[in-house]
Amino acid sequence: MPHYWDHVFWVWGASDMDDFIEKTKNMHLNGVVEQITVPFLITHGAGDRQINVKYAHQSYDQAVNSPKRELRIFDEPEGGTEHISIDNMPYVGSIIADWVAETFAELA
């Protein structure tokens, strides 16, 4: 069975972890988030070890042109232990779905 990172390396055209880190070192949303002019929900796990939670706060702070921006940090019991809230996806998914439904209702 292929390892998760094999797929990631293939998608990025990387040969190994060092190559992947080099190819993605400048991957960020700085200079982009302030161009968002639609509702914007940022979710992040407080204990995410792959992407530091400070980047979620940074994106929220930069989303100044969004008419509705929200930052939702999930803690450990909610699903914030790992990346993409894999430890409690149904709960996190329902929070996101509710936000989307509420936002579309507001726009209607």
Summary of the structure (lengths in Angstrom):
residues: 108
radius of gyration: 16.1
end to end distance: 46.7
largest distance: 47.7
contacts: 260
relative contact order: 0.14
helix: 50%
strand: 11%
